[in-house]
Amino acid sequence: MERVKVGIINVTGYIGAELARLVYLHPEVELASVTGRSAAGQELGKVFPHLSDINCLITAELGDVDFAFSAMPHKASAEVILPLLKRGVRVVDISADFRLKDASEYKRWYDFVHPAPGLLEEAVYGLPELYRDKISGAQLVANPGCYPTGALLALAPAVKEGLIYPDIIVDSKSGVSGAGRILNLVTHYSEASGSASAYSLDGHRHLPEITQELEMLNPELFLEVTFVPHLVPMARGILTSCYAKLKEGKLAEGEKGKEELRQLYRDFYGDEPFIRILDASPQTKHTWGSNFCLIHPTIDLRTNRLVVISCIDNLVKGGAGQAVQNMNLMLGLSEPTGLEALAIYP
Ligand SMILES: NC(=O)c1ccc[n+]([C@@H]2O[C@H](COP(=O)([O-])OP(=O)(O)OC[C@H]3O[C@@H](n4cnc5c(N)ncnc54)[C@H](OP(=O)(O)O)[C@@H]3O)[C@@H](O)[C@H]2O)c1
C-alpha cells in the first residue's frame, strides 16, 4: 500500500527538525516535502547533520502532499495553512493560530487580527487525552502549546472531578529550546547557562489557552489561574508544578488521601499510551526525547493543598511528538505508531 505523503512547513526551526526525525522513523508515512525560508535549495541532511540519512531537499514552497504539519511562527502559520485547507489537505498546526476559540484573544495576546475567525470553532484542540474522538475526524488540529500540555495533563483530573478550589498556581520551568532556534540574547550560552529566571510575570501567551481548556473541563469552577514560566539552563524539557487548595471531604485524610488521589488520576487516564502516573516526583530527564508525560499528584498534608508535578519534553509531547500522535489519529493509524521510543537516560 502507498504510504501517506507528509509535508513539514518550516523544517528549519527546532520543532520542524524534530518532526523530520519522527516522520522519517514513522513506518506508515513518507516524508515527501519540507520547506524552509533560509535553507531553500539545500539538502536537509546538510543543514542538520543528525538527519543526514534523510534524502530530502528543502524547498521554498510545499510540494504535493496529503497531510501537512505547520511549524511556522504564529500569524505566519495561519497564512500558509488557509490555502492548504482549501485544497483539502489535512493539517496539524503547531503554532498558536487555531488554539483559542475567541478571535479577540489573538489581538490581545498575539497582537494580530485573526484572518479566519470562522475556523476557530471548527479547529480541534489537539490534546488526544481530552479530545481523541474529535481529532480523528478533524481536517485542522491545533496542537497545544508546550506549557499548556504539561499544565493541562497535570490538572485535568483534579479540575474535572471538582477536587479543588478555583485559585490555581501553575509554576513551570522550561529548557531554552522552548524559545526556538531564532537567535535571542536571553538564550545565549553566557546568559542562560548557570542561571534560572522567571519571565512574563504580567501574563504569558499560554495563560488564555490553559484557562480556556480548564474551563471546558469544569465550566462551574470560575478559575483564577496564576501561571509563571521560568527559563532554566537545559536544552529540552518542562517541569510543571501545580498548586491548589483541596475541597474538604473529597478525599480521605492523611496518607490514605494521597493514595486515593493517585488512584483517581490512574482511573482518569486509564490506558492512555503516553501518560504515566508515578508514586514519586519525576525529573525532566525521565522524558528526554520521548512522547511521555510523567505525572506525580500528591497532597501537602500540612496545608491540605493539591500538588501535582508533571514532566514532558517540550519538543516531543510538547510539540512534534504530540503532532505525530494527532496525525496518527487523523489518519486512522494506531496512536503510538512511530512514538514508542523511551527517554534517553541519563
Ligand atoms: N520550541 C518549542 O518548544 C515549541 C513547542 C510547541 C510549539 N511551538 C511552536 O512551534 C512553532 C515553531 O517553533 P520553533 O521553536 O521550532 O521555532 P524556531 O526554532 O524559532 O523556528 C522559527 C523559524 O521560523 C522561520 N520563520 C520565522 N518567521 C518566518 C516567517 N514569517 N515566514 C517563514 N519562516 C519564518 C525562521 O526560519 P528561517 O530562518 O529558515 O526563515 C525561524 O528560524 C512556533 O509557532 C512555536 O510557537 C514551539
The ligand as an ORCA input file, in Angstrom:
! r2SCAN-3c Opt
* xyz 0 1
  N      10.021     25.266     20.685
  C       9.049     24.647     21.339
  O       9.274     24.021     22.373
  C       7.639     24.701     20.803
  C       6.694     23.856     21.390
  C       5.372     23.885     20.911
  C       5.024     24.731     19.872
  N       5.964     25.549     19.326
  C       5.548     26.403     18.198
  O       6.059     25.821     17.002
  C       6.395     26.833     16.045
  C       7.859     26.705     15.689
  O       8.598     26.865     16.871
  P      10.165     26.612     16.929
  O      10.533     26.582     18.353
  O      10.537     25.496     16.043
  O      10.685     27.969     16.301
  P      12.151     28.332     15.844
  O      13.089     27.216     16.141
  O      12.464     29.672     16.395
  O      11.961     28.449     14.287
  C      11.328     29.504     13.749
  C      11.876     29.637     12.325
  O      10.813     30.128     11.589
  C      11.303     30.797     10.456
  N      10.494     31.976     10.313
  C      10.337     32.987     11.155
  N       9.439     33.864     10.676
  C       9.030     33.385      9.485
  C       8.129     33.829      8.514
  N       7.422     34.952      8.668
  N       7.968     33.095      7.425
  C       8.684     31.960      7.253
  N       9.542     31.475      8.163
  C       9.717     32.195      9.262
  C      12.751     31.071     10.697
  O      13.449     30.159      9.882
  P      14.242     30.655      8.601
  O      15.418     31.353      9.143
  O      14.531     29.399      7.861
  O      13.343     31.580      7.864
  C      12.958     30.658     12.148
  O      14.234     30.111     12.355
  C       6.045     28.170     16.715
  O       4.765     28.558     16.318
  C       6.065     27.818     18.209
  O       5.247     28.662     18.963
  C       7.261     25.551     19.754
*
